[in-house]
């Protein structure tokens, strides 16, 4: 079963925004205290942005059922990276400041979208 056009556009919007936000966040924090975290977000941002662009192309049909699980994977990496950053910096009295609320919100939205896509594919 292929993804309908509305679902594809919704997933594209989430992936493009998430990817751009991740890239911008990583580049903005490239001089920060967590270079590994920034590198992870840069790579994930690029991959997520490319995923969103593929969803706008004819190649989306080949991606098929993998799109929902991939969105769940990207969201899990984003959320895990945020948790790691919070745990790592909590000893420096900046734990609460290390969470990027925007990143967490976008990752949660991406997670929900991926789960909805998986559920629709099973119907």
Secondary structure, DSSP 8 states (H G I E B T S, - for coil): ----HHHHHHHHHHHHHHHHHHHHHHHHTTTSS-HHHHHHHHHHHHHHHHHHHHHTSTTHHHHTTHHHHHHHHHHHHHHHHHHHHHHHHGGGT-HHHHS-HHHHHHHHHHHHHHHHHHHHHH-
